[in-house]
């Protein structure tokens, strides 16, 4: 299972209690701020990464794909050297 599938499965089973497949819960705004905080904690623990305040921006949580790309980037050791585009 790839990162995007893992994140989607977690959101659907733990945060949305089985919401329908095919809808990106981040794109559609289905998660409130508390759910996003819970998601951040799970992502850090599950993937053994640390997200800084610079990582927690709208662009990285615009979709499950965007969050997945951030996680994969962190896991590979890549860092974002751009400071506030």
mmCIF file of the C-alpha atoms, coordinates in Angstrom:
data_MODEL
# 
_entry.id   MODEL 
# 
loop_
_atom_site.group_PDB 
_atom_site.id 
_atom_site.type_symbol 
_atom_site.label_atom_id 
_atom_site.label_alt_id 
_atom_site.label_comp_id 
_atom_site.label_asym_id 
_atom_site.label_entity_id 
_atom_site.label_seq_id 
_atom_site.pdbx_PDB_ins_code 
_atom_site.Cartn_x 
_atom_site.Cartn_y 
_atom_site.Cartn_z 
_atom_site.occupancy 
_atom_site.B_iso_or_equiv 
_atom_site.pdbx_formal_charge 
_atom_site.auth_seq_id 
_atom_site.auth_comp_id 
_atom_site.auth_asym_id 
_atom_site.auth_atom_id 
_atom_site.pdbx_PDB_model_num 
ATOM 1  C CA . UNK A 1 1  ? 0.000   0.000  0.000  1.00 0.00 ? 1  UNK A CA 1 
ATOM 2  C CA . UNK A 1 2  ? 1.428   3.389  -0.962 1.00 0.00 ? 2  UNK A CA 1 
ATOM 3  C CA . UNK A 1 3  ? 1.453   6.515  1.199  1.00 0.00 ? 3  UNK A CA 1 
ATOM 4  C CA . UNK A 1 4  ? -1.626  8.050  -0.402 1.00 0.00 ? 4  UNK A CA 1 
ATOM 5  C CA . UNK A 1 5  ? -3.634  4.873  0.125  1.00 0.00 ? 5  UNK A CA 1 
ATOM 6  C CA . UNK A 1 6  ? -2.541  4.647  3.765  1.00 0.00 ? 6  UNK A CA 1 
ATOM 7  C CA . UNK A 1 7  ? -3.541  8.249  4.456  1.00 0.00 ? 7  UNK A CA 1 
ATOM 8  C CA . UNK A 1 8  ? -6.869  7.841  2.674  1.00 0.00 ? 8  UNK A CA 1 
ATOM 9  C CA . UNK A 1 9  ? -7.658  4.644  4.564  1.00 0.00 ? 9  UNK A CA 1 
ATOM 10 C CA . UNK A 1 10 ? -6.860  6.310  7.902  1.00 0.00 ? 10 UNK A CA 1 
ATOM 11 C CA . UNK A 1 11 ? -9.003  9.355  7.145  1.00 0.00 ? 11 UNK A CA 1 
ATOM 12 C CA . UNK A 1 12 ? -11.940 7.273  5.966  1.00 0.00 ? 12 UNK A CA 1 
ATOM 13 C CA . UNK A 1 13 ? -11.835 4.803  8.853  1.00 0.00 ? 13 UNK A CA 1 
ATOM 14 C CA . UNK A 1 14 ? -10.798 7.014  11.776 1.00 0.00 ? 14 UNK A CA 1 
ATOM 15 C CA . UNK A 1 15 ? -11.795 10.582 10.977 1.00 0.00 ? 15 UNK A CA 1 
ATOM 16 C CA . UNK A 1 16 ? -14.835 10.219 8.752  1.00 0.00 ? 16 UNK A CA 1 
ATOM 17 C CA . UNK A 1 17 ? -16.077 6.861  9.987  1.00 0.00 ? 17 UNK A CA 1 
ATOM 18 C CA . UNK A 1 18 ? -16.355 5.209  6.607  1.00 0.00 ? 18 UNK A CA 1 
ATOM 19 C CA . UNK A 1 19 ? -17.102 8.123  4.298  1.00 0.00 ? 19 UNK A CA 1 
ATOM 20 C CA . UNK A 1 20 ? -17.644 7.151  0.702  1.00 0.00 ? 20 UNK A CA 1 
ATOM 21 C CA . UNK A 1 21 ? -14.689 6.306  -1.499 1.00 0.00 ? 21 UNK A CA 1 
ATOM 22 C CA . UNK A 1 22 ? -13.732 8.459  -4.449 1.00 0.00 ? 22 UNK A CA 1 
ATOM 23 C CA . UNK A 1 23 ? -13.965 11.783 -2.629 1.00 0.00 ? 23 UNK A CA 1 
ATOM 24 C CA . UNK A 1 24 ? -10.777 13.453 -1.456 1.00 0.00 ? 24 UNK A CA 1 
ATOM 25 C CA . UNK A 1 25 ? -11.684 14.566 2.081  1.00 0.00 ? 25 UNK A CA 1 
ATOM 26 C CA . UNK A 1 26 ? -8.978  17.228 2.117  1.00 0.00 ? 26 UNK A CA 1 
ATOM 27 C CA . UNK A 1 27 ? -9.976  18.756 -1.208 1.00 0.00 ? 27 UNK A CA 1 
ATOM 28 C CA . UNK A 1 28 ? -13.647 18.772 -0.257 1.00 0.00 ? 28 UNK A CA 1 
ATOM 29 C CA . UNK A 1 29 ? -13.023 20.310 3.173  1.00 0.00 ? 29 UNK A CA 1 
ATOM 30 C CA . UNK A 1 30 ? -14.569 17.407 5.077  1.00 0.00 ? 30 UNK A CA 1 
ATOM 31 C CA . UNK A 1 31 ? -12.123 17.671 7.994  1.00 0.00 ? 31 UNK A CA 1 
ATOM 32 C CA . UNK A 1 32 ? -12.297 20.330 10.679 1.00 0.00 ? 32 UNK A CA 1 
ATOM 33 C CA . UNK A 1 33 ? -9.251  21.755 12.441 1.00 0.00 ? 33 UNK A CA 1 
ATOM 34 C CA . UNK A 1 34 ? -9.351  19.150 15.213 1.00 0.00 ? 34 UNK A CA 1 
ATOM 35 C CA . UNK A 1 35 ? -9.416  16.325 12.665 1.00 0.00 ? 35 UNK A CA 1 
ATOM 36 C CA . UNK A 1 36 ? -6.465  17.917 10.846 1.00 0.00 ? 36 UNK A CA 1 
ATOM 37 C CA . UNK A 1 37 ? -4.515  18.041 14.140 1.00 0.00 ? 37 UNK A CA 1 
ATOM 38 C CA . UNK A 1 38 ? -5.302  14.374 14.733 1.00 0.00 ? 38 UNK A CA 1 
ATOM 39 C CA . UNK A 1 39 ? -4.210  13.592 11.165 1.00 0.00 ? 39 UNK A CA 1 
ATOM 40 C CA . UNK A 1 40 ? -0.911  15.437 11.681 1.00 0.00 ? 40 UNK A CA 1 
ATOM 41 C CA . UNK A 1 41 ? -0.190  13.450 14.834 1.00 0.00 ? 41 UNK A CA 1 
ATOM 42 C CA . UNK A 1 42 ? -0.992  10.173 13.100 1.00 0.00 ? 42 UNK A CA 1 
ATOM 43 C CA . UNK A 1 43 ? 1.152   11.046 10.061 1.00 0.00 ? 43 UNK A CA 1 
ATOM 44 C CA . UNK A 1 44 ? 4.131   11.887 12.267 1.00 0.00 ? 44 UNK A CA 1 
ATOM 45 C CA . UNK A 1 45 ? 3.807   8.673  14.238 1.00 0.00 ? 45 UNK A CA 1 
ATOM 46 C CA . UNK A 1 46 ? 2.898   6.345  11.382 1.00 0.00 ? 46 UNK A CA 1 
ATOM 47 C CA . UNK A 1 47 ? 5.610   7.520  9.004  1.00 0.00 ? 47 UNK A CA 1 
ATOM 48 C CA . UNK A 1 48 ? 8.185   8.422  11.674 1.00 0.00 ? 48 UNK A CA 1 
ATOM 49 C CA . UNK A 1 49 ? 8.604   11.995 10.501 1.00 0.00 ? 49 UNK A CA 1 
ATOM 50 C CA . UNK A 1 50 ? 8.357   15.389 12.114 1.00 0.00 ? 50 UNK A CA 1 
ATOM 51 C CA . UNK A 1 51 ? 6.338   18.191 10.559 1.00 0.00 ? 51 UNK A CA 1 
ATOM 52 C CA . UNK A 1 52 ? 7.410   21.744 11.293 1.00 0.00 ? 52 UNK A CA 1 
ATOM 53 C CA . UNK A 1 53 ? 5.133   24.757 11.299 1.00 0.00 ? 53 UNK A CA 1 
ATOM 54 C CA . UNK A 1 54 ? 6.441   25.477 7.776  1.00 0.00 ? 54 UNK A CA 1 
ATOM 55 C CA . UNK A 1 55 ? 5.037   22.132 6.622  1.00 0.00 ? 55 UNK A CA 1 
ATOM 56 C CA . UNK A 1 56 ? 1.573   22.779 8.032  1.00 0.00 ? 56 UNK A CA 1 
ATOM 57 C CA . UNK A 1 57 ? 0.324   25.082 5.297  1.00 0.00 ? 57 UNK A CA 1 
ATOM 58 C CA . UNK A 1 58 ? -2.747  24.946 3.094  1.00 0.00 ? 58 UNK A CA 1 
ATOM 59 C CA . UNK A 1 59 ? -0.811  23.777 0.038  1.00 0.00 ? 59 UNK A CA 1 
ATOM 60 C CA . UNK A 1 60 ? 0.375   20.620 1.815  1.00 0.00 ? 60 UNK A CA 1 
ATOM 61 C CA . UNK A 1 61 ? -3.144  19.803 3.029  1.00 0.00 ? 61 UNK A CA 1 
ATOM 62 C CA . UNK A 1 62 ? -5.022  20.768 -0.136 1.00 0.00 ? 62 UNK A CA 1 
ATOM 63 C CA . UNK A 1 63 ? -5.462  17.113 -1.075 1.00 0.00 ? 63 UNK A CA 1 
ATOM 64 C CA . UNK A 1 64 ? -4.467  13.655 0.043  1.00 0.00 ? 64 UNK A CA 1 
ATOM 65 C CA . UNK A 1 65 ? -2.024  13.621 -2.877 1.00 0.00 ? 65 UNK A CA 1 
ATOM 66 C CA . UNK A 1 66 ? -0.340  16.813 -1.661 1.00 0.00 ? 66 UNK A CA 1 
ATOM 67 C CA . UNK A 1 67 ? -0.044  15.468 1.891  1.00 0.00 ? 67 UNK A CA 1 
ATOM 68 C CA . UNK A 1 68 ? 1.272   12.183 0.544  1.00 0.00 ? 68 UNK A CA 1 
ATOM 69 C CA . UNK A 1 69 ? 3.940   14.022 -1.475 1.00 0.00 ? 69 UNK A CA 1 
ATOM 70 C CA . UNK A 1 70 ? 5.006   15.911 1.657  1.00 0.00 ? 70 UNK A CA 1 
ATOM 71 C CA . UNK A 1 71 ? 5.248   12.686 3.650  1.00 0.00 ? 71 UNK A CA 1 
ATOM 72 C CA . UNK A 1 72 ? 7.231   10.939 0.922  1.00 0.00 ? 72 UNK A CA 1 
ATOM 73 C CA . UNK A 1 73 ? 9.549   13.941 0.686  1.00 0.00 ? 73 UNK A CA 1 
ATOM 74 C CA . UNK A 1 74 ? 10.145  13.911 4.441  1.00 0.00 ? 74 UNK A CA 1 
ATOM 75 C CA . UNK A 1 75 ? 10.710  10.164 4.460  1.00 0.00 ? 75 UNK A CA 1 
ATOM 76 C CA . UNK A 1 76 ? 13.295  10.384 1.693  1.00 0.00 ? 76 UNK A CA 1 
ATOM 77 C CA . UNK A 1 77 ? 15.181  13.058 3.612  1.00 0.00 ? 77 UNK A CA 1 
ATOM 78 C CA . UNK A 1 78 ? 14.424  15.826 1.137  1.00 0.00 ? 78 UNK A CA 1 
ATOM 79 C CA . UNK A 1 79 ? 13.943  19.261 2.610  1.00 0.00 ? 79 UNK A CA 1 
ATOM 80 C CA . UNK A 1 80 ? 12.190  22.293 1.280  1.00 0.00 ? 80 UNK A CA 1 
ATOM 81 C CA . UNK A 1 81 ? 14.778  25.006 0.888  1.00 0.00 ? 81 UNK A CA 1 
ATOM 82 C CA . UNK A 1 82 ? 12.337  27.605 -0.387 1.00 0.00 ? 82 UNK A CA 1 
ATOM 83 C CA . UNK A 1 83 ? 11.312  29.954 2.353  1.00 0.00 ? 83 UNK A CA 1 
ATOM 84 C CA . UNK A 1 84 ? 7.801   31.142 1.689  1.00 0.00 ? 84 UNK A CA 1 
ATOM 85 C CA . UNK A 1 85 ? 7.164   31.220 -2.033 1.00 0.00 ? 85 UNK A CA 1 
# 
